[in-house]
Amino acid sequence: MSFQRWLPGLRLCGAFLLAPALVPLALQLSLSIIVVHFHLGASNFTGTPLGLFVQTYGVGLVYLGALCFGVPYVVLVRNAGRLTFSTVLLPTLLLSWVYPVVIYFALQRDFPYAGTVAAACVPGVLLAGLCFYAIGVWKSRPSEVQVSLLLETYAAPQKPTLQT
């Protein structure tokens, strides 16, 4: 097997590993900016609870969502031969509104600036979708873009057989 046959699958795996990492970075950046801008200093909002929040909702929720929803979506769209810019960005636009709502409801009781943090997460989610497209899909022929050879053979349509 040549390396070029595995390269598109490696690009998609790299996209699934690298692109979601932009969301917690954007969340941490927005939290840091708000703490500095509103002069919260070393209050109880800025210590360990926010660090734990970024680890769970920033990293955990994003990668769990990418694993549970992103991988099956990409496999289905790729098998249909429609993995393009629009099929990557449409779910990203939806997630750019859903994720900040989740962040807002998770922070609203304990953090007075939850709405500002949630609004600041929108560009991070959009940037993650663009990064996923740039790493995994851009400049790939539709026949090249495959998740892996194992998934491709597993997802091949099976012909039903009747045994009498």
Z-matrix of the N, CA and C atoms (Angstrom, degrees):
N
C 1 1.443
C 2 1.514 1 109.98
N 3 1.294 2 114.71 1 135.94
C 4 1.449 3 118.49 2 -179.94
C 5 1.522 4 110.30 3 -87.30
N 6 1.309 5 114.37 4 158.06
C 7 1.454 6 120.54 5 -179.79
C 8 1.525 7 111.29 6 -66.41
N 9 1.327 8 117.50 7 -32.13
C 10 1.460 9 120.51 8 -178.02
C 11 1.514 10 111.97 9 -66.92
N 12 1.317 11 117.76 10 -23.92
C 13 1.457 12 119.41 11 176.95
C 14 1.529 13 111.01 12 -72.75
N 15 1.312 14 117.53 13 -31.58
C 16 1.459 15 121.85 14 179.95
C 17 1.524 16 113.18 15 -89.53
N 18 1.317 17 118.03 16 -15.28
C 19 1.466 18 121.41 17 -175.79
C 20 1.528 19 113.58 18 -58.49
N 21 1.338 20 121.43 19 -45.60
C 22 1.467 21 119.42 20 178.70
C 23 1.524 22 112.77 21 -61.65
N 24 1.324 23 117.58 22 -38.59
C 25 1.453 24 119.79 23 177.01
C 26 1.516 25 112.11 24 -65.59
N 27 1.323 26 116.51 25 -37.06
C 28 1.468 27 120.35 26 176.23
C 29 1.519 28 111.01 27 -67.39
N 30 1.325 29 116.63 28 -36.41
C 31 1.466 30 119.67 29 177.34
C 32 1.524 31 110.80 30 -63.04
N 33 1.329 32 117.79 31 -43.09
C 34 1.464 33 120.15 32 178.77
C 35 1.522 34 111.50 33 -67.29
N 36 1.320 35 117.75 34 -40.72
C 37 1.471 36 119.94 35 176.91
C 38 1.524 37 110.69 36 -62.74
N 39 1.338 38 116.27 37 -42.02
C 40 1.464 39 119.68 38 175.99
C 41 1.515 40 112.10 39 -63.21
N 42 1.330 41 116.51 40 -36.54
C 43 1.468 42 119.94 41 177.91
C 44 1.522 43 110.49 42 -66.25
N 45 1.338 44 117.59 43 -40.21
C 46 1.461 45 120.11 44 178.36
C 47 1.524 46 112.12 45 -69.21
N 48 1.324 47 118.10 46 -25.06
C 49 1.463 48 120.27 47 178.44
C 50 1.527 49 112.55 48 -86.47
N 51 1.333 50 117.43 49 -39.59
C 52 1.462 51 120.43 50 -173.22
C 53 1.530 52 114.47 51 -88.73
N 54 1.316 53 118.20 52 -40.87
C 55 1.466 54 120.36 53 -174.33
C 56 1.533 55 113.12 54 -63.19
N 57 1.330 56 120.53 55 -45.42
C 58 1.466 57 118.43 56 178.89
C 59 1.529 58 113.74 57 -64.18
N 60 1.317 59 118.12 58 -18.70
C 61 1.465 60 120.18 59 179.53
C 62 1.523 61 111.63 60 -68.46
N 63 1.312 62 118.16 61 -18.09
C 64 1.464 63 120.62 62 178.68
C 65 1.522 64 112.17 63 -71.79
N 66 1.325 65 117.84 64 -28.23
C 67 1.464 66 120.88 65 -178.23
C 68 1.524 67 111.84 66 -66.82
N 69 1.356 68 120.42 67 -49.35
C 70 1.465 69 117.87 68 177.11
C 71 1.525 70 112.75 69 -65.63
N 72 1.326 71 117.50 70 -30.34
C 73 1.469 72 118.50 71 175.25
C 74 1.521 73 110.90 72 -64.21
N 75 1.326 74 116.82 73 -41.82
C 76 1.466 75 120.28 74 177.82
C 77 1.527 76 110.59 75 -66.89
N 78 1.334 77 117.37 76 -38.10
C 79 1.462 78 120.94 77 177.72
C 80 1.525 79 110.69 78 -64.53
N 81 1.313 80 117.35 79 -45.27
C 82 1.465 81 120.71 80 178.78
C 83 1.522 82 110.75 81 -64.06
N 84 1.322 83 116.50 82 -41.55
C 85 1.465 84 120.34 83 178.40
C 86 1.524 85 111.19 84 -62.78
N 87 1.329 86 117.05 85 -44.04
C 88 1.464 87 119.04 86 -179.89
C 89 1.521 88 111.49 87 -66.25
N 90 1.331 89 117.71 88 -39.23
C 91 1.462 90 119.96 89 176.86
C 92 1.525 91 111.15 90 -64.44
N 93 1.323 92 117.54 91 -40.72
C 94 1.469 93 120.69 92 179.70
C 95 1.525 94 111.07 93 -65.66
N 96 1.314 95 116.98 94 -42.12
C 97 1.463 96 120.07 95 179.17
C 98 1.524 97 111.05 96 -63.37
N 99 1.311 98 117.22 97 -40.76
C 100 1.468 99 120.39 98 -179.47
C 101 1.523 100 110.68 99 -68.33
N 102 1.315 101 117.39 100 -40.20
C 103 1.466 102 120.31 101 178.62
C 104 1.522 103 110.30 102 -62.23
N 105 1.338 104 117.44 103 -41.23
C 106 1.461 105 120.76 104 -179.94
C 107 1.524 106 110.74 105 -73.52
N 108 1.328 107 117.16 106 -43.50
C 109 1.465 108 120.92 107 -175.49
C 110 1.526 109 112.28 108 -65.29
N 111 1.325 110 117.20 109 -40.75
C 112 1.455 111 120.60 110 -177.53
C 113 1.529 112 112.41 111 -94.86
N 114 1.313 113 117.46 112 11.66
C 115 1.470 114 123.74 113 175.08
C 116 1.522 115 111.89 114 52.93
N 117 1.335 116 116.00 115 48.66
C 118 1.459 117 119.63 116 179.47
C 119 1.518 118 111.42 117 -77.84
N 120 1.322 119 117.43 118 -24.04
C 121 1.462 120 121.41 119 175.72
C 122 1.509 121 112.24 120 59.93
N 123 1.324 122 115.76 121 -140.15
C 124 1.467 123 121.30 122 -176.76
C 125 1.518 124 110.51 123 -98.17
N 126 1.310 125 117.39 124 47.24
C 127 1.461 126 120.13 125 179.42
C 128 1.520 127 109.72 126 -78.49
N 129 1.304 128 115.26 127 -179.23
C 130 1.462 129 118.94 128 -178.90
C 131 1.526 130 112.50 129 -70.28
N 132 1.338 131 118.62 130 -12.85
C 133 1.463 132 121.24 131 178.45
C 134 1.519 133 111.97 132 -78.31
N 135 1.301 134 118.66 133 -26.70
C 136 1.459 135 120.90 134 -169.60
C 137 1.515 136 114.16 135 -100.83
N 138 1.298 137 117.48 136 0.29
C 139 1.463 138 119.32 137 -177.54
C 140 1.512 139 112.73 138 -86.20
N 141 1.297 140 114.85 139 -135.62
C 142 1.454 141 122.42 140 -176.28
C 143 1.526 142 113.66 141 -61.40
N 144 1.337 143 120.68 142 -36.42
C 145 1.469 144 118.41 143 -178.67
C 146 1.531 145 113.67 144 -58.64
N 147 1.323 146 118.47 145 -40.38
C 148 1.462 147 118.93 146 179.38
C 149 1.520 148 111.74 147 -72.66
N 150 1.317 149 117.63 148 -33.70
C 151 1.459 150 119.78 149 175.29
C 152 1.517 151 111.59 150 -64.47
N 153 1.322 152 116.33 151 -41.89
C 154 1.457 153 120.89 152 176.61
C 155 1.527 154 110.87 153 -66.77
N 156 1.323 155 116.41 154 -36.59
C 157 1.462 156 120.84 155 177.97
C 158 1.526 157 110.95 156 -62.71
N 159 1.324 158 116.78 157 -44.38
C 160 1.467 159 119.97 158 179.61
C 161 1.522 160 110.42 159 -64.68
N 162 1.316 161 117.84 160 -36.48
C 163 1.459 162 119.99 161 179.52
C 164 1.521 163 112.18 162 -69.24
N 165 1.332 164 117.57 163 -39.42
C 166 1.463 165 119.02 164 -177.77
C 167 1.523 166 112.06 165 -81.76
N 168 1.321 167 117.19 166 -54.77
C 169 1.456 168 119.89 167 -177.15
C 170 1.525 169 112.29 168 -81.67
N 171 1.299 170 116.95 169 -29.71
C 172 1.452 171 119.27 170 -179.75
C 173 1.508 172 112.25 171 -78.54
N 174 1.316 173 116.79 172 -52.15
C 175 1.462 174 120.41 173 -175.96
C 176 1.528 175 110.79 174 -91.73
N 177 1.310 176 116.77 175 -53.17
C 178 1.460 177 120.61 176 -173.90
C 179 1.507 178 113.98 177 -62.49
N 180 1.311 179 117.31 178 -49.33
C 181 1.459 180 121.03 179 -177.65
C 182 1.524 181 111.82 180 -66.41
N 183 1.306 182 116.90 181 -38.58
C 184 1.466 183 120.31 182 -178.32
C 185 1.521 184 111.21 183 -68.11
N 186 1.324 185 117.63 184 -48.38
C 187 1.460 186 119.69 185 -179.62
C 188 1.527 187 111.90 186 -69.64
N 189 1.317 188 118.09 187 -33.46
C 190 1.462 189 120.74 188 175.22
C 191 1.527 190 110.42 189 -64.71
N 192 1.325 191 116.59 190 -42.55
C 193 1.460 192 120.14 191 176.73
C 194 1.516 193 112.37 192 -65.02
N 195 1.328 194 116.98 193 -39.20
C 196 1.467 195 119.95 194 177.93
C 197 1.519 196 110.97 195 -65.34
N 198 1.322 197 117.16 196 -38.25
C 199 1.459 198 120.64 197 179.89
C 200 1.522 199 111.63 198 -72.56
N 201 1.337 200 117.27 199 -44.39
C 202 1.468 201 120.29 200 -175.22
C 203 1.533 202 113.12 201 -79.02
N 204 1.320 203 117.62 202 -35.57
C 205 1.456 204 120.18 203 -175.42
C 206 1.522 205 113.24 204 -112.24
N 207 1.314 206 117.64 205 -37.41
C 208 1.461 207 120.97 206 -175.54
C 209 1.506 208 114.05 207 -70.06
N 210 1.327 209 117.11 208 -46.78
C 211 1.466 210 120.17 209 -178.18
C 212 1.530 211 111.31 210 -64.46
N 213 1.349 212 119.82 211 -48.47
C 214 1.471 213 117.58 212 177.87
C 215 1.530 214 112.92 213 -62.65
N 216 1.338 215 116.90 214 -37.12
C 217 1.462 216 119.51 215 179.23
C 218 1.527 217 110.79 216 -63.59
N 219 1.318 218 117.28 217 -45.70
C 220 1.464 219 120.47 218 -179.20
C 221 1.527 220 110.33 219 -64.92
N 222 1.336 221 117.66 220 -39.22
C 223 1.465 222 120.30 221 178.63
C 224 1.527 223 110.65 222 -63.48
N 225 1.325 224 117.10 223 -45.42
C 226 1.464 225 120.10 224 -179.70
C 227 1.524 226 111.98 225 -65.53
N 228 1.316 227 116.73 226 -44.92
C 229 1.462 228 119.82 227 -178.91
C 230 1.524 229 110.39 228 -68.38
N 231 1.311 230 118.00 229 -37.40
C 232 1.458 231 121.43 230 178.92
C 233 1.523 232 111.01 231 -66.66
N 234 1.342 233 116.54 232 -40.74
C 235 1.464 234 119.87 233 178.72
C 236 1.525 235 111.25 234 -66.75
N 237 1.322 236 117.16 235 -28.26
C 238 1.464 237 120.58 236 175.76
C 239 1.525 238 111.09 237 -79.76
N 240 1.338 239 117.67 238 -9.03
C 241 1.459 240 121.87 239 179.48
C 242 1.511 241 113.56 240 77.76
N 243 1.322 242 117.61 241 25.84
C 244 1.464 243 120.93 242 -175.38
C 245 1.526 244 113.37 243 -124.19
N 246 1.295 245 117.74 244 30.28
C 247 1.458 246 120.71 245 178.54
C 248 1.520 247 108.43 246 -81.53
N 249 1.334 248 115.66 247 95.10
C 250 1.463 249 123.04 248 -176.54
C 251 1.524 250 109.15 249 -130.63
N 252 1.330 251 114.77 250 -176.69
C 253 1.457 252 121.16 251 179.38
C 254 1.530 253 111.09 252 -59.52
N 255 1.317 254 116.78 253 -44.73
C 256 1.467 255 119.36 254 -176.61
C 257 1.529 256 111.95 255 -69.94
N 258 1.322 257 118.39 256 -34.80
C 259 1.458 258 119.08 257 179.40
C 260 1.522 259 112.55 258 -75.08
N 261 1.310 260 117.60 259 -15.73
C 262 1.462 261 120.76 260 172.99
C 263 1.525 262 110.12 261 -88.57
N 264 1.327 263 117.21 262 -40.29
C 265 1.460 264 119.99 263 -174.42
C 266 1.523 265 114.62 264 -80.36
N 267 1.316 266 119.47 265 -26.19
C 268 1.465 267 119.60 266 177.99
C 269 1.533 268 112.15 267 -63.50
N 270 1.335 269 120.17 268 -48.36
C 271 1.462 270 118.44 269 174.81
C 272 1.537 271 112.60 270 -66.10
N 273 1.331 272 116.52 271 -29.73
C 274 1.464 273 119.49 272 177.52
C 275 1.525 274 110.57 273 -65.10
N 276 1.331 275 117.05 274 -40.69
C 277 1.465 276 120.30 275 177.24
C 278 1.520 277 110.90 276 -63.26
N 279 1.313 278 116.76 277 -40.21
C 280 1.464 279 120.00 278 177.07
C 281 1.529 280 110.53 279 -64.05
N 282 1.324 281 116.62 280 -45.24
C 283 1.465 282 120.04 281 179.95
C 284 1.522 283 112.52 282 -67.75
N 285 1.323 284 116.76 283 -27.30
C 286 1.470 285 118.52 284 179.29
C 287 1.524 286 111.62 285 -68.61
N 288 1.322 287 117.79 286 -13.59
C 289 1.462 288 120.94 287 174.31
C 290 1.519 289 112.25 288 -103.90
N 291 1.316 290 117.42 289 -30.28
C 292 1.465 291 120.48 290 -179.57
C 293 1.527 292 111.05 291 -74.65
N 294 1.322 293 117.54 292 -45.27
C 295 1.468 294 121.05 293 -177.10
C 296 1.537 295 112.76 294 -60.46
N 297 1.341 296 119.68 295 -45.66
C 298 1.470 297 117.62 296 176.79
C 299 1.520 298 113.86 297 -62.99
N 300 1.322 299 118.58 298 -31.30
C 301 1.467 300 120.13 299 176.31
C 302 1.523 301 110.32 300 -65.44
N 303 1.325 302 117.08 301 -41.24
C 304 1.466 303 120.77 302 176.59
C 305 1.530 304 110.20 303 -63.14
N 306 1.324 305 116.59 304 -43.58
C 307 1.466 306 120.61 305 178.33
C 308 1.529 307 110.71 306 -62.25
N 309 1.321 308 116.60 307 -42.47
C 310 1.466 309 120.16 308 -179.40
C 311 1.524 310 110.95 309 -61.66
N 312 1.330 311 117.20 310 -48.71
C 313 1.459 312 119.23 311 -178.18
C 314 1.527 313 112.39 312 -68.94
N 315 1.306 314 118.01 313 -26.04
C 316 1.468 315 120.23 314 176.46
C 317 1.522 316 111.77 315 -75.36
N 318 1.333 317 117.26 316 -30.49
C 319 1.467 318 120.97 317 -175.91
C 320 1.525 319 114.67 318 -98.62
N 321 1.307 320 119.32 319 -15.60
C 322 1.458 321 121.15 320 -166.77
C 323 1.527 322 115.22 321 -60.74
N 324 1.318 323 118.86 322 -31.81
C 325 1.460 324 120.25 323 -179.33
C 326 1.524 325 112.76 324 -75.54
N 327 1.337 326 116.55 325 -38.99
C 328 1.448 327 120.41 326 -170.04
C 329 1.520 328 114.81 327 -101.23
N 330 1.308 329 117.62 328 -17.56
C 331 1.459 330 120.24 329 -172.89
C 332 1.526 331 108.99 330 -126.72
N 333 1.322 332 117.92 331 121.21
C 334 1.470 333 119.88 332 -173.59
C 335 1.536 334 114.09 333 -69.49
N 336 1.299 335 118.35 334 -17.83
C 337 1.467 336 121.10 335 -177.39
C 338 1.524 337 111.46 336 -110.86
N 339 1.331 338 117.03 337 39.15
C 340 1.464 339 121.88 338 -176.07
C 341 1.525 340 111.91 339 -64.19
N 342 1.318 341 117.62 340 -38.06
C 343 1.461 342 120.62 341 179.61
C 344 1.516 343 112.46 342 -64.66
N 345 1.321 344 116.48 343 -38.31
C 346 1.459 345 120.37 344 178.72
C 347 1.523 346 111.06 345 -67.52
N 348 1.323 347 116.80 346 -41.44
C 349 1.465 348 120.58 347 178.03
C 350 1.525 349 110.01 348 -64.64
N 351 1.321 350 116.76 349 -42.76
C 352 1.465 351 120.57 350 -179.51
C 353 1.526 352 111.01 351 -63.16
N 354 1.324 353 116.76 352 -42.35
C 355 1.466 354 119.60 353 179.22
C 356 1.525 355 111.58 354 -66.30
N 357 1.314 356 116.58 355 -32.44
C 358 1.466 357 119.84 356 179.81
C 359 1.526 358 112.63 357 -74.34
N 360 1.330 359 118.30 358 -11.55
C 361 1.469 360 121.31 359 178.67
C 362 1.521 361 112.47 360 -80.67
N 363 1.328 362 118.05 361 -19.51
C 364 1.472 363 120.91 362 -176.27
C 365 1.530 364 112.13 363 -58.13
N 366 1.345 365 120.41 364 -48.91
C 367 1.462 366 118.31 365 179.05
C 368 1.529 367 113.87 366 -62.87
N 369 1.321 368 117.82 367 -31.54
C 370 1.463 369 120.31 368 178.46
C 371 1.512 370 112.20 369 -65.29
N 372 1.327 371 117.11 370 -40.02
C 373 1.463 372 120.45 371 178.72
C 374 1.527 373 109.89 372 -68.97
N 375 1.322 374 117.31 373 -42.46
C 376 1.470 375 120.28 374 177.91
C 377 1.523 376 111.27 375 -63.14
N 378 1.313 377 116.24 376 -40.98
C 379 1.462 378 120.42 377 178.15
C 380 1.529 379 111.24 378 -64.55
N 381 1.325 380 117.17 379 -35.94
C 382 1.465 381 120.64 380 177.51
C 383 1.529 382 110.81 381 -65.11
N 384 1.328 383 117.50 382 -40.06
C 385 1.461 384 120.22 383 177.28
C 386 1.515 385 112.22 384 -65.40
N 387 1.326 386 116.76 385 -42.38
C 388 1.466 387 120.37 386 176.95
C 389 1.528 388 111.23 387 -64.49
N 390 1.318 389 116.21 388 -39.70
C 391 1.471 390 120.46 389 178.52
C 392 1.524 391 110.63 390 -65.73
N 393 1.331 392 117.45 391 -40.12
C 394 1.459 393 120.19 392 176.72
C 395 1.520 394 110.55 393 -60.39
N 396 1.317 395 116.89 394 -44.47
C 397 1.455 396 120.12 395 179.29
C 398 1.527 397 111.15 396 -63.61
N 399 1.336 398 116.38 397 -44.22
C 400 1.465 399 120.48 398 -177.20
C 401 1.530 400 111.57 399 -65.23
N 402 1.320 401 117.31 400 -38.91
C 403 1.463 402 119.93 401 -178.15
C 404 1.519 403 111.77 402 -80.26
N 405 1.318 404 117.86 403 -45.55
C 406 1.450 405 120.44 404 -169.11
C 407 1.507 406 117.42 405 -96.69
N 408 1.335 407 118.46 406 -25.75
C 409 1.454 408 119.57 407 -170.32
C 410 1.523 409 113.18 408 -121.04
N 411 1.302 410 118.08 409 -36.42
C 412 1.457 411 122.34 410 -171.91
C 413 1.529 412 111.28 411 -58.54
N 414 1.313 413 116.19 412 136.98
C 415 1.466 414 124.81 413 179.86
C 416 1.524 415 112.94 414 59.37
N 417 1.316 416 116.01 415 32.39
C 418 1.455 417 120.96 416 173.42
C 419 1.518 418 108.02 417 -115.38
N 420 1.304 419 115.09 418 139.50
C 421 1.458 420 118.19 419 174.01
C 422 1.518 421 107.61 420 -73.66
N 423 1.335 422 117.83 421 148.15
C 424 1.470 423 119.00 422 -178.96
C 425 1.521 424 113.49 423 -56.34
N 426 1.324 425 117.31 424 -31.60
C 427 1.466 426 119.15 425 179.08
C 428 1.526 427 111.52 426 -73.48
N 429 1.341 428 117.56 427 -19.93
C 430 1.464 429 120.83 428 -179.70
C 431 1.510 430 113.20 429 -82.58
N 432 1.314 431 117.21 430 -31.42
C 433 1.451 432 120.67 431 -171.79
C 434 1.520 433 109.04 432 -75.23
N 435 1.303 434 115.62 433 104.99
C 436 1.457 435 120.93 434 178.99
C 437 1.517 436 108.42 435 -137.95
N 438 1.313 437 114.63 436 145.43
C 439 1.449 438 118.84 437 -178.62
C 440 1.517 439 109.74 438 -71.63
N 441 1.278 440 117.10 439 -49.27
C 442 1.457 441 122.11 440 172.06
C 443 1.519 442 107.20 441 -166.89
N 444 1.293 443 115.61 442 162.91
C 445 1.454 444 118.92 443 179.63
C 446 1.523 445 110.96 444 -66.90
N 447 1.326 446 117.47 445 -32.97
C 448 1.456 447 120.78 446 179.83
C 449 1.520 448 110.68 447 -66.96
N 450 1.339 449 117.69 448 -46.50
C 451 1.455 450 120.24 449 178.85
C 452 1.520 451 111.42 450 -65.02
N 453 1.317 452 116.84 451 -34.05
C 454 1.451 453 119.83 452 -179.15
C 455 1.524 454 110.53 453 -66.84
N 456 1.305 455 117.89 454 -41.66
C 457 1.461 456 119.16 455 179.34
C 458 1.519 457 110.79 456 -73.77
N 459 1.336 458 117.14 457 -31.53
C 460 1.458 459 120.08 458 178.67
C 461 1.520 460 110.90 459 -70.02
N 462 1.325 461 117.09 460 -37.16
C 463 1.455 462 121.25 461 -176.00
C 464 1.522 463 112.62 462 -84.44
N 465 1.318 464 118.48 463 2.16
C 466 1.455 465 121.02 464 179.63
C 467 1.529 466 108.87 465 -65.11
N 468 1.314 467 116.79 466 140.50
C 469 1.472 468 118.78 467 -177.59
C 470 1.526 469 111.23 468 -64.28
N 471 1.292 470 115.17 469 136.58
C 472 1.452 471 122.24 470 179.68
C 473 1.521 472 108.68 471 -99.81
N 474 1.313 473 117.37 472 136.73
C 475 1.451 474 121.11 473 176.99
C 476 1.516 475 108.70 474 -87.75
N 477 1.329 476 116.12 475 126.83
C 478 1.467 477 117.63 476 179.28
C 479 1.523 478 110.25 477 -70.27
N 480 1.303 479 115.16 478 144.11
C 481 1.453 480 121.19 479 177.61
C 482 1.509 481 109.38 480 -121.23
N 483 1.278 482 114.71 481 139.58
C 484 1.467 483 119.93 482 177.28
C 485 1.508 484 108.56 483 -108.10
N 486 1.271 485 116.45 484 126.33
C 487 1.448 486 120.95 485 177.26
C 488 1.511 487 108.70 486 -113.28
N 489 1.298 488 115.38 487 124.33
C 490 1.476 489 118.63 488 -179.84
C 491 1.497 490 111.58 489 -113.77
